[in-house]
Amino acid sequence: MYLLDTNHVSKVLQGHPGVYNRFARVGSENVSIPFVVCGELLYMAHKSERKEQNLQTVHRFLDKIRIIHSDLEACGIYGDLKEAFIRRFGPKQLKKRSAIRLYQIGVDDNDLWIAATAIRHNLTLVSADSDFERIRAVCRFSLETWWRPEQQGFD
């Protein structure tokens, strides 16, 4: 079972041959997205130049995919990940550590939520985002990449 990050869902929606074909082989019944990715997709559609067309495309996709929402266990995992990440990569002084923001040490809050969702549900996260490799330094979870930004054409 797979949990797709925004960059891979975007490639599915664009019909990128390598990602789209892999998605089709795996089957939509074996793929889900976290609630955070749902929000990111809708935000991207809203801010796009073809807002109405992109919103329709995103909604058609969301109607056919399983969206995983947060629960108390995922929230606990998120809190543990955030604390461990800040302890590992943040300032060593406790006073400075309490004022640090995640983006200052190289990770996004949304990525921690996505990782927590994958861990909570024992899913393989599929992303091209290097933030997840850094998160794996504090907590191991299954991670795959079906496409990388530097790849061109067919995979």
N, C-alpha and C positions, 0 to 999 in steps of 0.2 A: 504494500500500500504506500502511496506517495502523497506528499504534501507539496504543492507547487508554490514557489515564491512568485512575486509580481513579474520579475523579468522573464520567467518561463511562460507564465500565462500570457503575457504580451506577445511572445513569439508564437504561441498557439493561435491567438486571435489574429495575428498577422499572416498566418499560414506558412511560417518558416518551415521549409521542408524537413529538416532534421528533427526539430522539436515536435512539429505537428505529427509526423509519422510515428515518432516514439510514443506520443500521447495516444494516438490511435491504436498502436499495438498493445499498449498497457491496458487501454480501455477506460473510459470515463468513470466506470463503477469502481475502479481501483485508484482513483485520484480524488483528492479533496484540496480545498484551500482554507487557510485560516481567515477568521473574520477580519484581520488586519489587511490582508491582501484584497479582500472584497472592498474595503474602504479606500485603499490605494488605487484600485482600478476605477472606482467611481470618481475619485478626485481627478485622476488623469483624464478621464472622459470629459468631465465638467470643464476643465481648463483648456481643452483642445480647441483647435480651430474648427473642427467638424463635430461640435458638441453633440447634437442630436443623433447623428449617425453613429458616433462612438458610444453614446449611452445605450442605444438600441443593441449594438453588438455586445457590449458588456452585459446587459440585462439578459440577452439570449443565452450567453455563456453561464451566467449565474443561475439561471433557471434550470440548467442541466447538470450542475456540479454540486457536490456536497460541500457545504460551508461549515467549518468547525468553529463553534463559539467557545469562549472561555468558560471555565468552571473554577471552583475553589482550588482543585489540585493544580491546574495550569497556573493559577495566580501564585500559588506557593512556589512552583518551579520558577516562574518569572522572578519572584523576589530573591530566591536563592541564586539564580544566574546573575542577576544584577549585582548583588552583594559580592559574589565571587569574582565577577569581572572587574569591579571597582577595586577590590582588594588586590587582585593580580596586576592590573594595568594602571591603577590610579596612584595618587600620591601616597607615600608611606605614612605621613603624619595624619592621625585620625581627624584632627580639626580641618585640615585641607580636604581630606577625603569626603567629608560630609557636604562640602560645597561643590564638588565636581559634577559636571554634567557628562553623560555618556558620550555625546558627540565629541567632547574634548579629548577623549581617550580612544576614539576611533570606532565607535559602534553606535547604531541607531536604536532607540527604544523599540521601534516597530520590529526590528530584527530579533531583539530579545523575546518579544511576544511570539514571533513566528517560531523561533527555536523552542520556546517553552511548549508551544502547541505540538510540535513534532515529538518532543520528548514525552509529553503527557500521553499521547496516543500511540507511541511507539511506531511512528511513521518515518519513512525516508524522505528527508527534505531535499527538494530539487531546486537549486539556485545557482546563479553565476556570481553571486555577491560574495566577495572575499571576507566580509564581516563574519560570516558563519564559520570560517576557518579559525578566526580569532576567538569566537565564542566556544568553539570546540577545545580550545586550550584550557578552559575551565570546566567543561562538561562534555563528554563524548556523546555523540548521537550520529545516526546514519545520515550521510550527505552525498548527493550525486549532482553532477552537472551534465545536462544534455546539450548544452550550448555555452560557449564563452564569447564575450564581446569581440575578441580578436579574431574569431573564426568567421570566415566569409563563405557564402555559398552553402553547398550541401555538406551535411555531417555524415 
